[in-house]
Amino acid sequence: MTTRKLLRVLEGESLSTPPVWLMRQAGRYLPEYRATREKAGGFLDLCYNPDLATEVTLQPIRRFGFDAAILFSDILVIPDALRRNVRFVTGEGPRMDPIAPAGIAALDPSHAQAHLSPVIETVERLRAELPEETALIGFCGAPWTVATYMIAGRGTPDQAPARLFAYRHPQEMAALLALLAEMSADYLIRQLRAGADCVQIFDSWAGVLDEISFQRFSIAPTRRIVERVRAAVPGARIIGFAKGAGPLLSAYREGTGVDAIGLDWSVPFSHAAALQGQGPVQGNLDPLRLIAGGRALEEGVDAILEHLGRGPLIFNLGHGITPDAPIAHVEALLRRVRGQ
């Protein structure tokens, strides 16, 4: 039996103390991360530097002893590999050249996997350097979420540009999602073969879709990724995080075939427990409770453990940790989850 608790839960086991990791656990709330990022130069420079990307991935493991490390990278390395001029603007987030309908047919993925090879090298180094009991998580962005940034050239409040694009140009949207699904599957296969124990697919903008579009743009492309990954790596463990999908998460699990469902903090415990009856769940503490600390943090942790702790659970936040999260509050969260 594996000593990696996260993998045991992904196989359906319920543990008295659930494994815990936090989305964006390698990030700006850590002084050691800020120092390393300054050394790297730009954000993408950090993602493509195996020495520094390995270092920042390991930093939260050294400091907190999380049960899993997640590869330090970004979901937008895929459009970057497609030469969409991706850049990160301080204080504003990602930017890239918006793609027009006619530009989709011109996208050339032939050099993309070579472009992503430094990330795969980071995965190899991490598996060699991580403690034996620490799981390694690889990841990619879901095709829909990546497409929203490619179409608008940036994040918008409800990704209306991509939704409107999909309604007006259904064939071009279908072609873009198909390309991104194939590229993402190849990327995840390489991560798993390089040493990742499991992978997570981040569909951060799934929650803006209506039910018809959710089936078409979130579930279907993700299912394609899952099928291709499992064909190449039998038994591959996959977590799906469709943020904001709420009542559609059961259809998401059934339709995609993912092993575990990531829950954002808005998912009610009654719904989360029903989803857990179908298989493992991950989540779902409000990141603002981590900032607040004290009683707000304690009651949030306790409620998750009370409602979900007797089934297969990976304890996590309901979205990524924020730069203003106090380190002492992360330590308090871990003590609470682990009963220390």
N, C-alpha and C positions, 0 to 999 in steps of 0.2 A: 504493500500500500504506500502511496506517495506521502511524504511528510509535508507537502505543500497544501496547507489548509484550503486555500482558495480552489484548488483543483478538486479536492474532496467534495466541496459544496457544489461545484459545477457538475460533478457526477451524481448529484442528488442527495448527498449526505447532509444531515442536520447535526450541527456541532453545538455543544453547550456554550462555548465562547466562539462567536462567529469571526471569521477572518475580517480584517479591516484594512482598507486603503482609501485614499481620497483623490478624486479627480483633481488634476492640476496640483498634485502634492509636491511636485518640483516646480517652484514658482517664486514670485516676487516677495512673498511673505517671509522668505528665508534670506538672511543676510549673505549666506554663502552662495546662494543662487545669484543674487544681485552682483556679487563680486565676479563670479564666473562669466555672467552675461556681459559685463563691462569689458572683460578680457576678450570676448568673442567678437565684439563689434556689433553687427546687426543681428536681429533675431534669427533670420534664416541662416546666417553664418554659423550660429550656435547649433541649429538643427542639423547642419551638414558637416559638423566637425566631430568625428567619432570620439576624440579624446575628451572634448568639453561636454558633448551630449551624454557620454557615459558618466562623467563626473556629476552633472546635475541630476541625472536619474538616480544615482546612488546617494546623493546628499540626504534626502528625507528618510532613506532606509537606515543610514548611519545614525541619524538624529533620533528617529522615532521607532525604528524597528517595525514598520508596517509589514503586513503579511504578503504584500505584493508590490512590485515596482512596475510602473508603466513607462514604456519607452518615451524618452523626451523627443518630441517632434511636433508636427502640426498637421491638421487635416488639409491644409492648403499646399502641401508639398506636391500633391497630384497636379493641380493646375499649374504650379510652378514648373513641374516636369514637362508640361505641355506648352511652356514658354509664354505664359499669359502675363508676364511682367508683374509678378507678385511682389509686394513690398509691405512693410509694416510701419505705419506712421505713429510716432509716439503720441499717446493720448487720444488717438483716433481709431486705431486698430488696422486690420488688413485692407489693402487696396490692390486692385489689379485692373488691367484694361478690360472694360466690359465687352462681352462677346455678342455680336449680332447674329441673327439666324443664318446668314450666308457664311459666317465664319466657322460654324460647327463642322461642316464637311471638310474644311481645310485643316482641322486639328490633326497633328501628326504625333502619334504615340511611339514612334519607332525608337526614339532615344530616351524614352521616359524611364525605363527600368535601369539603364546605365546611370542616369541622373540621380536615381534614388539609392544607388549602391552604398554611399556613405552611411545612410540610415541602417542598411542591413548589416554593415560592419559594426555599427553601434550595438545592434541586437546581439551579435556574436560575442562582443566584448562583455556585455552585461551578463549574459548567461555564464560566462567564465568567472566573473568577479562577484556575482551575487551570492549570498549565503545559500546553502543547499535547500533550506526550508522556505526560501522566499520565491514566490511565483513571479514570472516575468510576463507582463501583458503587452502585446503589440496592439496596434489600432490603425484605423483609417476613418475618414469621414464617409458618411453615407452619400451615395450619388446625388440625392435630392439636395442635401445641405451644401455640398460642394458646388453643385450647379447654381444654387441661389447666389453665391458669391461671384461666380463666373459671369452670370448674367447682369447683375447690378454693378459689379466691380467693387462692392463693399457690402457690409451688413446694413440692413434697414430695419425699422421697427417691426414690420410684419412680412418682410420679404415680398412685398406686393409686386415689384418688377418681375420676379421669377414666376409668380403665380399668373400674372397677366401674360407673360411670354408663353407659358404652357398652354393657356387657353387659345391664344392667337396663332401659335406655331406648334401644334401638337407633334408633327412629324420631326421637326428639328429638336424639340425637347426629348422625344423618345430616343433619337439618335445620340444626343448628348448623354443621357442617363445610361444608355447601353454601353457607350464607350467608357464612361466612368466606372461602371460596374465591372467591366472586363479588366481595366487597369487596376482597380482596387483589389479585385480577387488575386491577380498576379502578385501585387504588393504584399498582401496578407500571407499568401503561400510562401513567399520568400522569407517573411518574418518568422513564420512557424518553423520552417526548415532551418533557419539560422539559430533557433533556440527559444523562441517565444513559447510559453506554455499554453497560452490562449490568446484570443484577440477580441477587441471590442470595436463595434461599429457605431460611430457617433452620428445620430440623426438629430442634430441640435435644433433644426427648424421644422421637424415633423409636425409640431403642434399648430402650425399656421394653415394646414391643409384641411379641406373638407373631406368627407368620407370617401367620395369617389376618387378624388385626387390622392388621398392617403394610400388607397389600394394600388393606384397606378404608379405613383411617384416615390412612395416610401417602401411599401411592402414588396412590390414586384422586383425592383432593382436589388434590394437587399437579399431577397430569396435567391436571385441569380448569383450573388457573391457567395452566399452560404453553400449553394450547390457546387459551385466550381471549387471552392476551398476544400470542401469535404471529399470531392472526387480526387483531388490531388493529395490531400493529407487526411486519410480516413480517421474518423474519431476526433477531428479538430474541435476544440471547445470554443464557442463563440457567444459573446454577450452583446445584446442589442440594446442601445439606449436611444429610444425615440422620445425625446423630451417634449412634453406637452401633449402627448397623444392620448393620455387618460383613458377614456372608455374604449378606445380602439386598441389598447395594448393586448388584449386577449386575441383579437384577430391578427395582430402583428406577430405574436409568438407562433400562432398556428400557421400563418401564411409564410413566415420567413424560415422557420425551423431553427431559430437561435436556441441555445441551451438555457440562457438566463436573460431575464428582463431587467434592465436598469430603470429605476423609478425616480422621477423628479419629486420634489417635496410637496407638490400639489396633489399627488395621488392619495386618496383616502385610504385609511388602514383597512377598511372592509374590502375595498377593491384590491389592495395589495395582497391581502390574505387569500382572496380568491385566486389571484394570479399565482401565488405561491403554491396553491393546491395543484397547479399544473406543472410546476417546476421551480427552480431556484430564482430568487429575486435579489436585486442589489439596490441599496439606497438607505434611506432617502431623506437624510437630515437637511433642513433648510440651512444653507450656508450662512445666513444672517444669525442663526442661533449660535454658530461657532464664533462669530464676531462678538456677539453680546456676552457670551460666557455665563457663568453663574447658574441661576435657577433656570433660565431659558434654555441653556445648553443641556442641563441635567434632565429636564422634563422631556426634551426632544429625544435624547438618547434613550431614556427609560421607556418612552412610548413605543419606539421602534422595537426594542428588545421584547417588550410585553406582547405586542401584536404579531411580531414576525420571528421572534427569537427561537421558537420551538420548531421552525421549519428550516429548509435550506436557505440561508441568508448570508450575503456578503454585505457587511456594514460599510456604508459610504455616505457621502453627501448626495443631495438631490441635484447638484450641478457642481461646477468647479469651485475650489477654494479661492477666495478673493485675496488680493494683495494686503488688505488691512486686517487679516485674521491674525490675532496674537498667538505667538508660539505657545505660550502658557495654556491657551485654550485648547490647542491641538493636543497637548499633553494631558489635559484634563479629560478630553473626549476619550482618549485611548485608555486611561485609567477606568473610566466609567464603563466602557464597552467590555473591558477585560476583567472587571470586578476587582480592581486593585485598590 
